[in-house]
Amino acid sequence: MSYVITPPAPVSVPVVGSKDRFPVNRIYCVGRNYVEHAKEMGFTGREAPFFFIKPADTCLVLEAGQTGTLHYPSLTKDFHHEIELVACIGTGGKNIKAADAKKHIYGYAVGLDMTRRDLQGEQKKLGRPWCIGKTFDEAAPIGPITPAAQAGDVENAEIYVQVNGQDRQRSTVSKLIWNIGEIIEHLSTAWELRPGDLIYTGTPEGVAAVVPGDTLSGGVAGLEPITLKVV
């Protein structure tokens, strides 16, 4: 088959303990999925889950032990970090029950849902989509994927991010409002999940701005941590 332009190279993420890589299909993100983060954003309670999507090519893929370079994006003066556990789908499906969700997960990774908060806020006030606040080059950093069997008890793991060595976000995955199984159940009723999908499961409280020169270090206990420098 020939193309009128050269197709882009596929996006893929390294896998811990393997030379094979995980190809990325779609990126789903869950909004306001920790109670304290919902409060700091002006909301309370266990609202119905909602989602937004980032293109696969917004991934900033980090190799094990690498300090990545995160470019400060255009148009914003309020660039925020949101540390997240990422569930990586290995087996697709529709209408997946929460009790069966783990069968569809290949592994887990540490990710950041980077946000142009001022632009997102402007769109909220106007009742418009958040795309310009959430979707841009390098908006979805992600570290190496740990296969599920090697990831330990991720549902109770500590999750954190530090900026220049100081804690910004620190919580546990057990505080998710909608747990991983419930997220997959809800998602798979709206979209057919496919192998290669990434699910950013939500961020705890403590989201805040970074500026050029800052170094972010984030992790989820049992998974490969990530480090990035903002330039």
N, C-alpha and C positions, 0 to 999 in steps of 0.2 A: 504494500500500500504506500502511496506517495501522498505528501501533504503540501499545501500551498505555502505554508511556513513551517519552520522547524518546531516540532512539539516541545514543550518545556520538559525538562528532566523530572521524573517523579520525585516527590518528597518522601524521604524515609528516615526512620529513627533507629539508632543502634539498639541492640538487644544485649543485655548483660549475659556474659558467658557464651556468646555465639558470634560467629562471623556473619550470620544472616541478619538482615535488617527488616524492619516492620514498615510496610508501605502505608502512607497516610491517605485516607479517602476523604472524609469530612471531619470537621471539628465542631462538636456541639458544646455549648457552655450553659451551665445552670446559673440562673440569677438568684441572688439573695437566699443562699441555702444554709447560712448559719444565723442563729437568732441574733447574736450580738452585732454581726455585720449588718443585718437587716435594720436593727435599731439605729446604728450609726448613719445609715442611709435614709433614715426617717420613716421606717416601716416597723411593724411589730407583728407577731403571730406567725402561724404556720399557713401562709397563703398557698394556693395551688402552685405547683412548680411551673416555671416558665423558662424558655430557652432562647438563645440566639446562636448564630452560626458564624464561624470564621472560615475563610478559605484555607485549604491545605497549605498554600504557598505563603501564609503568614507565619508558619512555624519557623522559629529560630532554633535549629536542631543543635544540641550540645553533645559532644562526645564525652566519655567518662574522663573525669579529671581536668577537663578543659575549662578555662575562663573565657566565656564568650564575650563578644562585643555587641552591645545593644545600642543602636543609634537613636538618639533623642528625636522623636518624630516632628514633622512640621505642624504648624497651625496651633499648637497647644502651649500653654504656660502652666499646666497642672497635670503632670504625667505620673500616674499612679501604678503601684505594684499590687497584684492580688495573687497570693500563693495558692496553689490548688493541687489536689490529688487528681491525677488523670487516669481514667479507666480506658484500656485499649481493647477494642472489640476484635476477637478472633473468629467468631462464628456469628453470622448475621441472623436476622429474623424479624418477624412482625408479631405484635401482641404477645410479647414475652412476659411471663409472670415473674414477679419479684423473686419468688422462691427458686426459679430456674435461671436467674440472671447470671450467676457465677459461671455457669456452663458456657456462657458466651464471651467471657473475658479472657483474653490472652495474657494480659499482664497489666502492670501499673507503672506510672512514671510521675515525676515531679514536674509541674508546669507553672507558668505565670500567665495570667490573663492581664496583660498590660492595657491600660485604659487612658485615653485622653479625656480626663474627668470633666474639664471645663466644656469641651465640645459635647460630651454625653449629657451634661446638665442642661445645656442650651436646647438640645433636641427634646429632652424630657418636658421642659417648659412649653414647647411648641406642640407636643403630642406627636412628634415625628420619630421614625426609627433611629436606633442608636448607632447605626453602622459606622458613621464617621468617628464616633468615640471609641469603638471597640475593634474596628477592622482597619488595619494599616500594615505596612511592612514590618515584620518582626514582632507582631502583636501577640504571638503565642509561643514564647520560649518553652522548650521541653527537653528534659534530660533522657538518658538511656532508660529503656523499658526493662523492668524486672519481670520475668515470667511469674504468673500467679502462684505457682507451686513453691516459688522461692521467696515470695514477698512477705511472708509472715502474716500477722494479724493487722492488715492495713486498716480495717474498719475501726480499730481502736488506737491507731498509731498517732504519735505526736506530729504536728505539722507546724512549720515555722518559716519565717524569712527574717534575715538580718540585713540592715543597711549600714555599711562601714563598721561592722562588728557589733552593732547595737540592735537588740530585738525590736522589731516593728510588729510582727504578727506571730503569735504562738498560741496554739490550741490543740485539740485532738479531733481526728476524723469522726469520732463517735458523736460529736456535736452537730453533725449534719442534720438539718431539718428533715430532708428527704434522703434516706440512705441510698447506697449504690444500687441495690436491687430495685427500690422504688423508682429511682431515676430512670433506670433502663426500662422498667415497665411503662412508665409514662411516655418516654421518648419513642418506644417501639410501637405505640399506638398511633403516633403522628407521622412517623417516618419508618420505612423499613431500614433497620440497622444493617450495615454491611461490614464485612471484614476490612479492617483498616481504619474504621471510625475511631476517633478520639473523643472522650467525654471529659471535659473539665468540670469537676463536680461541685465547685463553689469555693468561696474564700471566707476565712474567719475575719473577725474584727481587726482593726489596726491598719487598714489600707491608708496609704499616704503617698506624698509626692517624692519623686527622685529627680536629680539634676545631673548634668554631665559631671563626671568625676566620681560619682557614687559607685560603690560595689555592692551588689546584691548577692546574698548567699541564702539558698532556700533548700528545704528538705522535708521529707516524710520518713519517719523512722522505718528502717528496713529497706529503703530504696536508695538509688544512687542520687546524691545531692547535686545541686546546680549552683554555678557561680557566674555572674555576669558583671561587666563593667559598662556603665553608661557613658557614651561619648557624644 
